[in-house]
Amino acid sequence: MEFTGIIGLIILIAVIYAIVMIVQSSAKGIEKLIWSLVVFFLPLIGLVIWYFAGPGKKPF
C-alpha cells in the first residue's frame, strides 16, 4: 500500500464517521441529506466545513 493509499483510507474513514454523526444528529431530515451529500461528494472540503459548521455545532 502506497502513502497515497493510506491517506485515501484515512479520508474514507473520516467521511464514514462524519456521515454517521450527521445521521445521528438532531438536524432535520433535509439538512441531514444536504450535509451527507456535501461530505460525500466533496470529501476534503466537505469534512472541513462539516467540522466547523455542521449540524449540532454551536455558532461562533
ABEGO torsion letter per residue (X at the ends): XBAAAAAAAAAAAAAAAAAAAAAABABBAAAAAAAAAAAAABAAAAAAAAAAABBGBBBX
